[in-house]
């Protein structure tokens, strides 16, 4: 299945930010795109003010350019809208608070043990005395993903936030609402479970 332009560009951006070597041949192969499409995607990322690269012929690799990336204010119409959204989504990739999945996993394990003991106490109070139950585990402090989004983009509305989270999910970033915990989870490991 072919990736949407936005999804491909977000994945490309993430790959470039997280890896040292990302030459054109490797990127074309990884994303199944032509050199021309790669150049267009890199131009969009540059024009969105997300990143500015230059090609190092000796290393056959894209490396950061000396100048900072700047949004192309001359863009108009649908292109401008695409670049604004691309900039917003790459900003979210860089700055949206992540959930501490290790702390959350520890909490969920402790909660499971607590709930098991609580249920067992009802069926077998002799082997599971109520006085040994103790207090429920304390939920770790969780990043408020939704509030983090609105602090980055205060003029956004709920529909835009939902679309942005959906776009990030399509690009491989796990952002979902946990009904059990009543919070949004941003799980970079991609192993959604809560």
C-alpha positions in Angstrom: 0.0 0.0 0.0 1.4 3.4 -1.0 1.9 5.9 1.8 0.2 9.3 1.6 2.5 12.2 0.9 2.2 13.5 4.4 2.8 10.1 6.0 5.9 9.6 3.8 7.3 13.0 4.6 6.8 12.5 8.4 8.5 9.1 8.2 11.3 10.6 6.1 11.7 13.5 8.6 11.8 11.1 11.6 14.3 8.8 9.8 16.6 11.7 9.1 16.4 13.0 12.6 17.1 9.6 14.2 19.9 8.2 12.0 23.3 9.3 11.0 23.5 7.9 7.5 20.6 8.8 5.2 22.0 9.2 1.8 19.7 9.4 -1.2 20.2 5.8 -2.3 19.3 4.5 1.1 16.3 6.8 1.5 15.0 6.0 -2.0 15.3 2.3 -1.2 13.8 2.5 2.3 10.7 4.5 1.2 10.4 3.0 -2.3 10.5 6.4 -4.0 12.3 7.9 -7.0 15.1 10.5 -6.7 12.7 13.2 -8.0 10.1 12.4 -5.3 12.8 12.3 -2.6 14.0 15.8 -3.7 10.4 17.1 -3.7 9.9 15.7 -0.2 13.1 17.2 1.1 12.1 20.5 -0.5 8.8 20.4 1.3 10.5 19.7 4.6 12.9 22.6 4.0 10.1 25.0 2.9 8.0 24.0 6.0 10.9 25.1 8.1 11.4 21.6 9.5 14.9 20.8 8.4 17.6 22.1 6.1 20.1 19.7 4.6 22.9 19.7 2.1 24.3 16.8 0.2 27.9 15.8 1.1 29.3 14.2 -2.1 32.3 12.6 -0.4 30.2 10.9 2.3 27.2 10.4 -0.1 25.0 11.5 2.7 22.6 14.4 3.6 24.0 16.5 6.4 22.6 19.5 8.2 23.2 22.8 6.3 24.8 25.7 8.0 21.7 27.8 7.9 18.6 27.2 10.0 15.4 26.0 8.4 13.0 28.8 7.6 9.3 28.6 6.6 8.7 29.6 3.0 6.4 32.6 3.4 6.0 32.9 -0.3 4.0 29.6 -0.5 0.3 30.1 -1.3 -2.9 28.1 -1.5 -2.9 24.4 -1.0 0.9 24.3 -0.9 1.0 26.8 1.9 -1.7 24.7 3.8 0.4 21.5 3.3 3.6 23.2 4.5 1.9 24.7 7.6 0.5 21.3 8.5 3.9 19.6 7.8 5.6 22.2 10.1 3.0 21.6 12.8 3.3 17.8 12.7 7.1 17.9 12.7 7.0 20.3 15.6 4.8 17.7 17.4 7.3 14.9 16.6 10.0 17.1 18.2 8.2 18.7 21.1 5.1 16.8 22.1 5.6 15.3 25.6 6.1 11.5 25.6 4.6 9.1 28.1 7.1 7.4 30.4 6.2 3.9 29.4 8.6 2.3 31.8 6.9 4.0 34.8 3.5 3.2 33.3 4.3 -0.5 32.8 5.5 -0.8 36.4 2.3 0.9 37.6 0.1 -1.4 35.5 2.0 -4.5 36.9 1.5 -3.3 40.5 -2.2 -2.5 39.7 -2.7 -6.0 38.3 -1.3 -7.5 41.5 -3.4 -5.2 43.7 -6.6 -6.0 41.8 -5.8 -9.8 41.9 -5.4 -9.6 45.6 -8.6 -7.6 46.0 -10.6 -10.2 44.1 -8.9 -13.1 45.8 -9.7 -11.5 49.2 -13.4 -11.8 48.5 -13.3 -15.5 47.5 -10.6 -16.5 50.0 -10.3 -14.1 52.9 -8.4 -16.6 55.0 -5.4 -16.8 52.5 -5.9 -13.2 51.4 -6.6 -11.2 54.6 -8.1 -7.7 54.0 -5.6 -6.1 56.3 -2.8 -7.2 54.0 -4.3 -5.5 51.0 -2.7 -2.1 51.6 -3.3 1.0 49.5 -3.7 0.8 45.7 -0.6 1.7 43.7 -0.2 5.4 42.9 -0.4 6.2 39.2 2.8 7.8 38.0 2.7 11.4 36.9 1.6 11.3 33.3 2.4 13.8 30.6 -0.9 15.5 29.6 -0.5 14.9 25.8 -3.6 16.8 24.9 -2.6 19.9 27.0 0.9 19.6 25.6 -0.6 19.8 22.1 -2.6 22.9 22.9 0.3 24.6 24.6 2.2 24.2 21.3 -0.7 25.2 19.2 -3.2 27.3 21.3 -5.2 28.4 18.2 -6.0 24.8 17.2 -9.4 23.3 17.7 -10.3 19.7 18.8 -11.0 18.6 15.2 -7.5 19.7 14.1 -5.9 18.0 17.1 -7.7 14.7 16.2 -6.6 14.9 12.6 -3.0 15.7 13.7 -2.9 12.7 16.1 -4.4 10.5 13.3 -1.7 11.7 10.9 1.1 10.9 13.5 -0.4 7.5 14.0 -0.4 6.8 10.3 3.3 7.7 10.3 4.1 5.2 13.1 3.8 7.3 16.2 1.5 5.7 18.8 -0.8 8.3 20.3 -4.1 7.0 21.7 -6.5 7.5 24.5 -6.5 5.0 27.3 -10.1 4.7 28.6 -8.8 2.7 31.5 -6.5 5.4 32.7 -8.4 8.4 31.3 -5.4 9.9 29.6 -3.7 10.1 26.2 -0.6 8.0 25.8 2.3 8.8 23.5 4.1 5.5 23.2 7.2 5.7 21.0 7.9 2.0 21.4 4.9 1.3 19.2 3.7 -1.5 21.6 0.3 -0.1 22.7 -1.2 -2.1 25.5 -3.0 0.1 28.0 
